Amino acid sequence: MAIASLVTYVLMGLLFVGLAIPLRLNVVPPNHWYGFRTRLTLSDPKIWYPVNAFGGRWLIWIGVATLVAGPVCLLLPESWLAAYMLATSALWVLALIVVLVLGVRYARRLAEHD
């Protein structure tokens, strides 16, 4: 089970990083499918690109942390693996919520300065 968990962490980490890099590089135009999509970000490219770069930067860090967390699966006793996976999943959700909140606040600040 540890090998399957390691593969899951590696794939999740690569997914986060792979999705984040185009956002960070500002190559994703405003759209309704991919990116930090809110009413404010979709209303103005001057808000879309900085907020998506901000979110992309955080997603890269989340992806790297996920990649680092993967090999730990191989070091844990089998009986701890489920708890470890649950805890790291909770941290993923928490990190994504924090990025969402910070991104919305950033978009509002950008909109106020226009």
trRosetta pair geometry for C-beta under 8 A, 3 or more apart (Angstrom, degrees):
i j d omega theta_ij theta_ji phi_ij phi_ji
1 4 5.6 -55 -154 39 42 112
1 5 6.2 44 149 -22 70 105
1 78 6.5 95 51 -142 119 96
1 81 6.0 124 113 116 119 164
2 5 5.6 -54 -149 37 33 114
2 6 6.3 38 152 -23 65 103
2 73 4.8 160 -157 146 79 95
2 74 5.3 113 160 -98 127 51
2 76 7.3 176 -113 59 116 86
2 78 7.0 -97 -45 -99 104 74
2 81 6.3 -120 -87 -106 75 140
3 6 5.5 -50 -148 33 33 114
3 7 6.5 34 152 -18 64 103
3 74 7.8 55 -78 -91 55 94
4 7 5.7 -52 -149 36 32 112
4 8 6.4 37 150 -22 63 105
5 8 5.5 -52 -150 34 34 115
5 9 6.4 32 154 -17 66 103
5 70 7.6 171 130 -147 75 68
5 73 4.1 -173 102 -145 122 152
5 81 6.1 -137 -43 -168 162 115
5 85 6.1 -109 -134 -81 121 122
6 9 5.8 -54 -149 36 31 109
6 10 6.3 29 154 -17 65 107
6 70 5.0 88 -146 177 63 95
6 71 6.6 51 -128 -91 110 40
6 73 4.9 -150 -64 63 76 133
6 74 6.1 28 -71 -46 132 97
7 10 5.8 -55 -146 38 30 111
7 11 6.2 28 157 -16 65 109
8 11 6.0 -59 -146 40 27 108
8 12 6.1 24 157 -17 65 110
8 70 7.8 179 74 -119 61 99
9 12 5.8 -56 -142 40 29 109
9 13 6.1 29 158 -19 65 109
9 66 5.7 -168 -167 169 79 81
9 67 6.9 141 146 -108 93 29
9 69 5.7 -139 -149 91 135 87
9 70 3.1 178 101 -94 134 90
9 73 6.6 -173 -7 -18 139 130
9 88 7.8 -14 -106 134 110 157
10 13 5.8 -55 -145 37 27 111
10 14 6.3 24 157 -15 63 109
10 67 6.4 61 -118 -123 56 75
10 70 5.2 74 -52 -124 70 164
11 14 5.8 -57 -145 41 29 109
11 15 6.2 34 153 -24 64 107
12 15 5.5 -53 -147 34 30 115
12 16 6.5 32 155 -19 65 102
12 63 7.8 -161 130 -128 64 70
12 66 5.1 -110 104 173 102 145
12 92 7.8 -54 168 -109 138 148
13 16 5.9 -52 -150 34 31 110
13 17 6.3 22 156 -10 65 109
13 63 4.7 109 -165 -173 61 69
13 64 6.9 97 -160 -84 111 15
13 65 7.8 -163 -116 68 105 43
13 66 3.6 -171 -83 94 86 104
13 67 3.5 140 176 -56 163 77
13 69 7.9 171 -68 41 122 90
13 70 6.7 -83 -14 -33 136 124
14 17 5.8 -58 -143 44 32 107
14 18 5.7 33 158 -22 67 112
14 63 7.0 120 -64 -166 11 117
14 67 7.3 90 -47 -82 64 110
15 18 5.7 -56 -138 40 25 111
15 19 6.2 19 163 -13 62 109
15 63 7.3 -161 70 -117 50 112
16 19 6.2 -64 -149 40 23 104
16 20 6.0 19 157 -20 63 117
16 59 5.2 -156 -178 177 88 86
16 60 7.4 162 134 -99 94 24
16 62 5.2 -118 -173 96 150 96
16 63 3.1 -169 90 -79 111 96
16 66 6.1 116 16 20 142 143
17 20 5.7 -62 -142 38 28 112
17 21 6.4 37 163 -35 66 100
17 59 7.4 173 -88 132 32 86
17 60 5.6 65 -120 -128 73 65
17 63 3.7 -179 -46 132 78 159
17 64 6.9 88 -78 -51 117 67
17 67 7.7 9 -27 -34 132 128
18 21 6.5 -41 -144 14 26 110
18 63 7.9 159 4 -129 58 155
19 22 7.5 -65 -173 34 34 98
19 23 7.2 22 145 -8 65 116
19 34 7.8 -137 -156 -158 97 106
19 59 6.4 -82 89 157 95 148
20 23 5.6 -69 -157 43 42 112
20 24 5.8 41 152 -24 79 110
20 55 7.7 -140 -130 124 88 70
20 56 4.3 136 -171 -157 75 70
20 57 7.5 171 180 -37 119 13
20 58 7.9 -144 -133 71 131 48
20 59 3.4 -171 -90 93 123 114
20 60 4.6 -162 117 -55 149 71
20 63 6.3 -138 7 -10 136 135
21 24 5.6 -55 -142 37 31 112
21 25 6.2 18 162 -10 66 112
21 56 6.9 145 -71 -171 9 119
21 60 7.1 89 -70 -87 64 110
22 25 5.8 -63 -141 46 30 105
22 27 4.9 -87 -159 64 83 105
22 28 5.1 88 136 -43 107 103
22 56 7.5 -138 75 -120 42 139
23 26 7.7 31 176 -71 32 34
23 28 5.6 -24 -91 19 59 133
23 35 6.0 154 -109 -119 108 79
23 36 7.4 96 -151 -16 132 92
23 52 4.4 -125 -162 167 94 94
23 53 6.5 -174 146 -85 72 34
23 55 6.0 -61 153 84 145 93
23 56 3.2 -178 95 -73 101 120
23 59 7.0 60 56 35 139 137
24 52 8.0 -131 -61 133 29 76
24 53 5.4 81 -139 -143 40 65
24 56 3.4 -150 -53 123 71 131
24 57 5.6 115 -112 -62 108 61
24 59 8.0 -138 -47 55 105 100
24 60 6.4 19 -53 -34 148 128
25 53 7.8 161 -1 -110 12 92
25 56 7.6 -115 2 145 54 163
26 49 4.8 37 -133 -156 109 106
26 52 7.1 123 -104 85 59 113
26 53 5.7 -15 -62 -69 89 111
28 31 7.1 -94 171 18 90 113
28 34 5.9 -109 -157 109 137 106
28 35 5.1 176 123 -73 136 120
28 52 6.2 -133 67 171 114 155
29 45 7.6 -34 -152 -114 76 112
29 48 7.8 34 -173 133 43 149
30 35 7.4 -116 -122 73 41 156
30 41 7.1 178 -119 142 101 78
30 42 5.5 128 -168 -133 118 56
30 45 6.0 -112 -25 -89 120 75
30 48 4.6 -87 -78 -112 98 162
31 34 6.0 15 78 42 122 75
31 35 6.6 110 51 17 83 122
31 37 7.7 -70 89 -92 52 117
32 37 6.3 90 -139 -139 43 146
32 42 7.3 39 -85 -115 71 136
33 37 7.9 123 28 -56 13 148
35 41 7.3 -156 130 141 111 140
35 48 7.2 26 151 -167 145 95
35 52 4.9 -31 -157 -112 105 126
35 55 7.8 120 -169 69 61 141
36 41 5.3 179 105 -90 89 173
36 48 7.6 167 68 -149 92 58
36 51 5.0 -123 85 129 146 105
36 52 4.9 -160 17 -88 105 67
36 54 7.9 -2 -26 65 162 91
36 55 4.6 154 -61 -8 127 156
36 103 5.2 -128 -148 178 141 143
36 107 7.6 -163 134 -60 126 129
37 41 6.3 -133 -127 76 26 124
37 42 6.0 39 -153 -54 74 111
38 41 4.8 86 45 12 80 100
38 42 6.8 -159 79 -2 36 91
38 103 7.9 159 -15 126 132 104
38 104 6.3 125 -77 -110 165 84
38 107 6.0 128 61 97 137 174
39 42 6.3 -66 -145 43 22 104
39 43 6.2 27 156 -31 61 114
40 43 5.7 -59 -147 27 28 115
40 44 7.3 -36 176 28 60 99
40 47 5.5 -100 149 149 88 157
40 51 8.0 106 105 -37 105 163
40 104 7.9 115 35 -146 132 64
40 107 4.3 124 99 157 136 121
40 108 6.7 -112 -82 -75 171 52
40 110 7.7 127 160 71 124 102
40 111 5.2 -84 -148 -56 122 138
41 44 7.7 -101 -155 54 23 66
41 47 5.3 -136 -112 119 49 102
41 48 4.7 101 -178 -99 80 62
41 51 5.1 -105 -103 64 117 146
41 52 7.2 112 -160 -44 134 90
41 107 5.5 -73 -58 -121 85 136
42 48 6.9 79 -85 -86 27 111
43 47 6.9 20 66 43 82 137
43 111 8.0 46 72 -109 128 118
44 47 4.5 73 78 11 100 104
44 48 6.7 -169 93 -15 48 87
44 111 7.4 142 33 -103 140 83
44 114 7.1 -46 180 -81 171 170
45 48 5.0 -49 -131 35 40 119
45 49 6.0 33 175 -18 73 103
46 49 7.2 -42 -133 31 19 101
46 50 7.5 6 166 1 49 111
46 110 7.0 -175 127 169 85 119
46 114 6.7 121 95 -92 140 128
47 50 6.8 -72 -154 45 30 99
47 51 5.9 16 163 -11 69 121
47 107 5.4 69 -177 -145 115 82
47 110 4.7 148 -114 107 84 135
47 111 6.0 18 -94 -65 140 80
47 114 7.9 -68 -55 -33 103 140
48 51 6.4 -79 -151 43 18 103
48 52 6.0 9 164 -13 64 116
49 52 6.0 -60 -140 41 25 107
49 53 6.2 27 160 -19 63 108
50 53 5.7 -55 -145 37 31 111
50 54 6.2 36 154 -22 65 106
50 106 7.3 -137 123 153 103 118
50 110 6.2 158 69 -94 136 149
51 54 5.5 -51 -149 35 32 116
51 55 6.3 30 153 -14 65 106
51 103 5.4 91 -169 -164 98 90
51 106 5.5 155 -110 101 85 114
51 107 4.8 21 -92 -76 146 91
51 110 7.0 -114 -51 10 101 149
52 55 5.6 -52 -142 42 34 109
52 56 6.0 40 154 -24 65 107
53 56 5.5 -52 -142 37 29 115
53 57 6.5 38 154 -25 62 101
54 57 5.9 -51 -154 27 28 112
54 58 6.9 20 152 -10 61 105
54 102 7.5 -136 151 124 124 104
54 103 6.1 160 99 -108 118 81
54 106 5.6 -69 84 118 174 173
55 58 5.8 -58 -153 40 35 108
55 59 6.2 35 152 -20 69 107
55 99 5.8 96 -133 172 78 113
55 103 5.0 25 -72 -96 105 135
56 59 5.5 -54 -142 38 33 112
56 60 6.5 40 155 -24 64 99
57 60 5.9 -51 -156 27 30 112
57 61 7.0 26 149 -13 61 103
58 61 5.6 -54 -154 37 38 111
58 62 6.4 38 149 -19 69 104
58 95 7.6 -180 167 169 107 96
58 99 4.5 169 115 -111 151 118
58 102 7.6 130 -60 71 158 136
59 62 5.4 -49 -143 37 37 113
59 63 6.2 41 154 -21 66 104
59 99 7.1 83 -58 -146 72 165
60 63 5.6 -55 -149 37 30 113
60 64 6.3 29 154 -18 65 105
61 64 5.7 -52 -144 37 32 109
61 65 6.3 33 155 -18 65 106
62 65 5.7 -55 -148 38 30 112
62 66 6.3 34 151 -22 63 106
62 92 6.9 96 -170 -131 117 71
62 95 5.1 148 -107 132 117 144
62 96 7.2 65 -121 -66 163 74
62 99 7.6 -62 -38 -40 136 143
63 66 5.5 -54 -149 34 32 114
63 67 6.5 33 152 -19 65 103
64 67 5.6 -51 -149 35 34 113
64 68 6.5 33 151 -17 65 104
65 68 5.6 -54 -148 38 33 111
65 69 6.2 36 152 -23 66 107
65 95 7.9 -180 62 -93 149 167
66 69 5.6 -53 -144 34 32 113
66 70 6.9 51 152 -39 60 94
66 88 7.6 115 -120 174 72 121
66 92 7.2 49 -87 -93 113 109
67 70 5.8 -36 -160 4 33 120
68 71 7.4 -58 -171 28 37 97
68 72 7.8 43 140 -24 62 106
69 72 5.6 -51 -166 21 49 122
69 73 7.9 64 145 -32 68 87
69 88 5.4 130 173 -128 152 141
70 73 6.2 -42 -176 6 44 112
71 74 5.6 -42 -169 24 59 113
71 75 7.2 50 142 -14 73 103
72 75 5.5 -62 -158 38 46 111
72 76 6.4 47 150 -30 76 105
72 84 7.0 -154 117 -172 114 141
73 76 6.1 -57 -148 25 31 111
73 81 6.3 59 -148 -131 84 100
73 84 6.9 169 -100 107 69 143
73 85 7.8 45 -103 -68 110 93
76 80 4.5 -116 178 81 116 117
76 81 5.6 147 100 -77 128 69
76 84 5.7 -98 -82 -32 173 156
77 80 5.0 85 63 6 81 104
77 81 7.7 -125 98 -31 46 82
78 81 5.7 -33 -158 -8 40 122
80 83 5.6 -66 -164 47 57 110
80 84 5.6 60 142 -29 85 108
81 84 5.6 -57 -146 36 30 113
81 85 6.3 27 159 -17 66 107
82 85 5.9 -56 -148 38 29 109
82 86 6.3 30 153 -19 64 107
83 86 5.6 -54 -147 37 31 112
83 87 6.2 31 155 -19 65 107
84 87 5.8 -56 -147 37 28 110
84 88 6.3 21 158 -12 65 108
85 88 6.0 -55 -141 41 30 105
85 89 6.2 34 156 -22 63 107
86 89 5.7 -55 -147 36 28 113
86 90 6.5 30 153 -20 63 104
87 90 5.7 -53 -151 34 32 112
87 91 6.5 32 150 -18 64 104
88 91 5.3 -50 -148 36 38 114
88 92 6.5 48 150 -25 65 97
89 92 5.5 -45 -152 28 35 115
89 93 6.7 33 152 -16 64 102
90 93 5.8 -53 -151 37 34 110
90 94 6.2 34 151 -18 66 108
91 94 5.5 -53 -142 40 33 112
91 95 6.0 36 158 -21 67 106
92 95 5.9 -58 -147 37 26 109
92 96 6.3 22 157 -15 64 109
93 96 5.9 -58 -148 39 29 109
93 97 6.4 30 153 -20 64 106
94 97 5.7 -55 -149 35 31 112
94 98 6.4 32 153 -19 65 105
95 98 5.7 -53 -149 35 32 112
95 99 6.4 32 153 -17 65 105
96 99 5.6 -50 -146 37 34 112
96 100 6.3 40 151 -23 64 104
97 100 5.5 -52 -149 34 32 115
97 101 6.4 30 154 -16 66 104
98 101 5.9 -55 -147 38 31 108
98 102 6.1 24 157 -12 66 110
99 102 5.9 -58 -140 44 28 107
99 103 5.9 32 158 -23 64 111
100 103 5.8 -58 -145 36 24 112
100 104 6.4 23 158 -18 62 106
101 104 6.0 -55 -149 35 29 108
101 105 6.4 27 154 -16 63 108
102 105 5.7 -56 -148 39 32 112
102 106 6.2 35 153 -22 66 107
103 106 5.6 -52 -145 36 31 113
103 107 6.4 33 155 -20 64 104
104 107 5.7 -51 -148 35 32 112
104 108 6.5 33 152 -19 63 104
105 108 5.7 -53 -151 35 32 112
105 109 6.5 33 152 -19 65 104
106 109 5.7 -53 -150 35 32 112
106 110 6.4 32 153 -17 65 105
107 110 5.7 -55 -149 37 32 111
107 111 6.3 32 153 -20 66 107
108 111 5.6 -55 -146 36 32 111
108 112 6.4 34 154 -23 65 105
109 112 5.7 -54 -150 32 31 113
109 113 6.7 24 156 -16 63 108
110 113 6.0 -62 -152 37 32 108
110 114 7.0 36 152 -28 64 103
111 114 5.9 -52 -156 22 36 114
